[in-house]
Amino acid sequence: MSPPALRAEGLGKRYDLGLTHAGTLSGVARRWTRRLRGLPPDEHSVDADGRSAEGGSGSFWALKDVDFEVTPGEVVGIVGRNGAGKSTLLKILSRVTAPTTGTVQIEGRVGSLLEVGTGFHPELTGRENVYMNATLLGMSKREVDAKLDEIVAFSGVEKFLDTPVKRYSSGMKVRLGFAVAAHLEPELLIVDEVLAVGDSDFQKKCLGRMKTVAGEGRTVLFVSHNMGAISILCSRAVLLREGRIVNDGDVMEVVQDYFDGPERKVALAERTDRLSEGGFRLTAVSMRPTDDPSRDVLACGETVVLRLSYQAGDDGALLDRVGAGVAVSAADGRYLTGFYTATSPAETLERLPPRGELVCTIPRLPLMPGRYRLKISIGAPGSGQDTIEDAYEFDVVDGDFFGYGRPFPIQQRAGVLTPHEWSFAPAEEAAAPAIVNRAA
C-alpha cells in the first residue's frame, strides 16, 4: 500500500489578537523553549477574560485538532463558511505559515495558488517569475524550458510575458499563477477560492486542468464556495466549521451538511449570516401550492405562491418602492432561474407600508424533481437592503407540467423545464431554409 500523499495530525493555528510585537523577552524564550522540545504552546498565557499575559487582547484558534489523510490521485474539496479556517489550513499545507500545534507530512513537491499574486515578485517579469517559481519547486532550467510554451499558452499572457508582474491585472496574475502551479508537475496541487477572480472560460480551463492532474495520479486540494464545482471535480470533501473538521467523506453528503449547518437552523429573522444595509429586513419566507397552503413539498407544473415578509423600521413612513430578487439554485449550488420584481409593473410595488409581504405567483412551477435553495435580496431606496444566501429550501416532486396526465418521464434531477410542443411534417412539406437578403 502506497504511503499517503498528505498526512496532517493534530494541526492547530493560534493567533494572538492585538499583539503587534514579539512580546516580552521571557515570553519569547518560553515559546522557543517549548517549540524546541516539541511541546504545544503554553495556553496558560491567556487569562480567564481571553487576554494574553504578554499584553495582547486575547488569542484566537483559526484551526484546532485537525487530522486527515489524502491518498495519491485524490481530488479533495475543502469547504466551509467564511472564517471556518480553510485558507489557514492551505497556508500551513503550502508551508506559507507554520502550525502552532501538530505536524504535516507531504510526499513530493507542492504547487499552490492561494491569493492573487502569491509567489510572484512584482518587479520581475512574468517569464522571470515562472523560472523563479520552478526553481523553488526544485526544477531545473531544462525542465522549465520544456514546459514554458504550455504554461504561457494556458495563461493567455503571451503579449505581456516580458512585462513586470506589478503591471498585471488581478485576472492576469491568477491565470499565470495557476498555469505555473498546475504545469510544473507538483505531486500536490493546492488551489484556493482565488479562481473566482478569473472569467468563466478560464475557470472551465482550470477545472479541466485539475482533472488532468488528478488523472496523472497527482493529488489536488480545492477550496471553493461553489458547491457545483466541488461536486463535479471532487469525489471527497472535508467540511470545516470554526476551525475543526466536522465532516469528511462523500462529496454530496458533505455538501448537504455544508448547506444544513447550524446557522441555517435559526429563525430567518434571527439569522446573522446576511448582508444588510440600513434597517430593511427580510423576516420570513414561504412557498406553497395554491390548492393546499399547508403543504411545503411542491410538484412541478402546479401553481405556487412565494411570500416574502419584510420590515423596514418603525417610523411608519411609506416606502417609495420595494424591490426583490430571488435566485433559484440546485442543492449543489448551480444557479437555475429566478424571480425578480423588475419584471413587474412599477406601480404595483410603490408606496408600500414599512411592514408587509411581497407575493409572487408562479403559474406553472418549471422545476424538475429535486431539492432547491433560494438566495433572496429585498430592499427599498432610502431604507436599505437585505440579502440572505440559502434563505429558503424546498423539495419538488413529479408533476404534470406538460399537461399529459402523467409525471415527467426523465430521471434527471434538479433542472428547469421549458414549455414546448413536437409535431411531424412530411418531407415535401418541410419548410425550406429562409434566405435573408441583407442588402439595402
N, C-alpha and C positions, 0 to 999 in steps of 0.2 A: 504494500500500500504506500503510495507516494505521500511525502510529508505535505502538510497544508501550505498553501501559498502565503497565508497570513494567519497569525495567531495572536490574539490580544487577551491578556489576563489581568484582571483587577485594575483596568485603566481608570484613572481619575485625574481631573484637572481642576485645581483650585486657584481662584484669583482673589487677591486681597484688595477689596474695594477701598478707594481713596488713598492707597499707598502709592505715591509718586516717586519714591526713592527706595533704596535698598533696606531701609530700616536702621536699627541700631547695630553697632559692631557686634555686640553679643548675639543679637538675633541672626545676623549673617553667619557668624561662626556656628551657631546651633543648627541652622538649616544645612550648612555644608557638612557638618559632622554626621548628621542623620543620613544625609544623602550618600556619603562615602561608606557608611555602614550598611547601606541598603535598607534603611528603615523608612517608613512613611513619614510625611511631615508632621510636626508637632501641632495637633489640632487644639491643644490646650492654650495656644496663644490667642485664642478668640474667647472673649468673656461671655457672660450669660446674655448680654444685650447684642451680641454679634459683632462687637468692636474688637479690633486687633489690639493686642497688648503692646504692639510696636508702633502705635499711633495711627493705624488705618481706621476706616469706618466700618470694618467687617470683612467677611470673606464670602465667596460665592463658589459653589461647586458646579461648574459647567458640565462635568462628567463625573459619574460615580459608579464604581464597581461594574465596569463594562467588560464582559467576557464573550468572545465569539471567535469562530474559525471560518476560513474561506478556503475551499479546495481549488486547485488549479483548473482554470477554464470556467469557473462560475461567474455569472453576472449577478451581482447583488445590489439591490436598491436600498439606500439608506433614507428613510422617510421620517417625518416628524414636523410638528408645528414650529413656527419661528421661536428661537430660544431653546429648542429641545436639546441642542448640543451637537448637531450634525456637522457643522463647519469646524467646530473644535476637534471632533473626532478625526476628521480628514486631515487637519493640520498636524495632528500627532502622528497619524499614519504616514504623512508625507515628510515627516521629520522637520517640519517648519517650527514646531514648538515641542518642548519636552513634556511628558506627562508628570503630574505631581506624584501619582502612585501608579504601580503596575508596570507591565512590560509589553513590548510589541516585538514579534519575530516575523520578518518578511524575507521570503526567498527571492533573490534576484533584484533587478532594477525596478525603480518606481518612477512612473511618469504621471504628473499631476497637473490639473488645471483647476485652481481654487478661486482665484479672483482675477479681475481684469488687470493684465499687466504683471501678474505674479511670475517671477523668474526672469523678467526682461530688464535689461539695463537701458534706461531711457535715452542715454547718449549714443548707444551703439545702434547700428543699422539692423534691419530685420535679418539680413544674411548673417551678420556677426552674432546676433543673439541665437540663431539656430545652432551655430557651431559651439557657442558657449554652453548652451543647454545640453548639447550632445556630449561635450567634454565632461560636464558634471555627472552625466549618466554613465561615464566610463567608456564612451565610444571613441573610436579612432577617426581621424580626418577622412581616411579612405571609406569607412563605413558611412559617414555623413555624406560624402560626395555622391555615393550611390543612391542615397535617399533624397537628396536635395530637390531634384526636379519634381518628385512625387509630392513632397511637402509643400512646395511653392504652388503647384497646380491645385492641390486640395484647398489651400488657404485663400487663393484668389488674389494675392497681393503682389503679383509679378511686377507691376509697374513701380511698386514702392519698396521693393526688396532692399535697395541700397539707400533708403531714407531712414534717418534716425527714428526709432520707435516712439519717441516723445511726440512726434507729429502724427502718429496713427490715431484714428478714431477708436472708440471702445470696441466696435464691431470688428475692426481690422485686428486689434490686439487679441481678441478672443479667437478669431479664425486662425491666426498664426500660432497662437498658444496651443490650441487643440491639435492643429496639424503636427506641431513638433512633438507634443506629448504622445500622440497616437501612432506616429510613424517611426519613432526611434526604438521600436521593439522592446518596450518595457515588459517585464513579467507581470507587473501590477499597474493598471491604469486607473487613476482616481480622477473623477470629474464631478465638480460641484455645480450648483444651480446656475453658475455663470453662463451656461449655454443659453439662458433666457435672453441674453443680450443680442444673440445672432438672429437673423431673419429665419423664416420658416424653411426655406430651401436649405440653408446651411444646417439647421437643426436636423433635417432629414439626413443630410450627408453625415453628420456626426453620429446619429443613431445607427446608420448603416455601417460606419467605420467601427463602432463599438461592437456590433455583431460580428464583424470580420475578425476583430482582435480576439473575441471570445472563441470564435471558431478555430483559431490557430492555437488554442489551448492556453491562452493567457487569461488573466483574471481582471475583472472590471468591477470597481465600486462606483456607483452612480447615485448622486444626490439630486433630487428634484421634487418640486411641489406639483409637477404634472403627473398625476396618477395614471393617465393614459400612457405616457411614455414609459413609466415604471412597469406597468402591466405588460406592455408589448416587449420590452427589452429584457426584463429580469424574470428569472424563474424562482427567485427567493428574495425576500425583503426583510429588513430589520427596522423595527419601529422604536424610535427614541422618544421618551417623554420625561421632561425635567431631568435630563442628563442620564437616564437609566434606560436599559433595554427592557421593554415591556412585551415585545412580541418578536419572534424570529422564526420564520417558516415560509409556507406557501405564499406567493406574492398576493394572490387575490384575497386570502384571509387577512393578511397584514393591511392591505389597502382598505378593507372593510373596517378593520379595527381603527385605522387612521381616521376615517370619517366618523366613527362611532365613539370618539374619545369622550372623556368626562366633561369637556367644555360644551358638548352637544346635549348633555342630559339635564341642563338647567333651562328654566323658562326663557323664552325668546327675549322678553323684556329685561331679563337679568343678565343676558349674555354680555361678556366683556370683550370678546374677540370680534369687535366690529370697528369699522372706520366711520367715525361720526364727526360732523361739523355742525356747530350750533346746537339748538335744543330739540331738533327734529328726531323722533324715534319711531322705529317700526316695533310694534308691541305684540302683534300676533299674526299668524298666517294659517289659513285653512284652504283645503282644496277638496271639494266634494261633488259628487254627481247630483244633478238637479232632481232626479227621481227618488233619491234616497240620501238626504243630507247627513244621516248618521253613519254612512259607510265611507271609510277612508281609503279603501282599495278601489282603484278606478279600472275601467275597461276601455280598451281602445275603441274609438268611434262614438262613445257616448258624450252627451253634453255635460260639461264640467264648469263649475264656478270657483274661481280663485278669489279669495278675500284677503286683503292686506289692511290690518288695523294700524292706525298711526296716532301719534300725539305730538303736538308742536308748541308746547308751553302752556301757561295758564293765564295769559293776558286777555284771552277772548277775542283777539283780533282775527279777522278773516284772512285767509291765505290767498294771495293773488292767483296762484296756480300750483297744483300738486302734480308732480310727475313721478313715474316709476318705471323701472326696467327689471324684468325677470328673465334671467338666463337659465335655460334648462340643460342639464348635463347628465350623462350616464353615470353610473356608480363609479366608473374608473376615471371620471373627470373630463371625458370628452364633451365639448360643447356641441349641442344638437340644434337647438332652436331657442326662441324667446318670445316674450310678450311685452310690448312697450306702449306706454301712453302716447308716445309721439305719433302713433298711427291713428289716434282718436281725435275727433274734432276738439279744438282748444276750449270751446265754451263749456263743454261738459265737465271740466275739472277746474273751472275758475271760481273764485270767491267761495271757497270751501271753509267750513269751521275748523278750528285748531285741533279738534279731535274727531275722528271718524273712521271710515272704512272705504277703501277703493275696491271695486268689484269688477273682475274681468271674467266675461263669459266666453268659453271656448266651445263652439257648437259641435265639433267633432274632434275629440282628442286624437291628434295624429301621431301617437306614440306606440311603438311596438311593445309587446310584453317585456317587462324588466323593471329594474329599480332606477329611480331618478332623483336628482337633487336640484334645488333651486338656489341660485345666488340672486339676492334681491337688493336693489338700490332704490330708495324713495326719498323725496325731499320737496322743498318749496323755496323759491327765491326769497332771500332775506330771513329764512327760518332754519336753514341748514339742510344737511343731507345725512342719511344713514345707510350704510352698506354692510350686509352680512353674508359671508360665504356659508354655503350649506345651511341656509335659514330654514329649509323645509325638505323633508324626504318623503317620497311616496312610491307605491308599487302600482304597476299596470298589468292587468291580466288580459287574456284573449277576449276579443270582442268583434262585433260585426261592423268593422269600419267601412267596408265596401258595399254593405247592404245586400250581400248574397245569402244571408241567412245562415252563415257558417263562420267559424272563427278564422283568424288569419292563418294561412296554411304553412308559412315558412317558419322554421325553428330558430331563425336568427333572433337574437335578443338585444334590446336597447337600441332603438333607432327611430327614424322618422318615417311615417307613411305619407304618401302623396296620392291624392285622388287621380285616377286615370281610367281609361277605357281602351279595350282592344277590339278590333274588328277585322274582317277579311275583305280584301279587294282582289278580284281576279286579275290575272296578268295584263289582259287587254284594257282593264280599267285603271291600272296603276297610273298615278299621275307622273307625267314626265318632269324631270328636273327643271325648275324655273330658271330662265336666263334673264339676268338683270342687266339692262343697258344703263351704265353709269354716265354715259356721255350727255353733255348738256343739250 
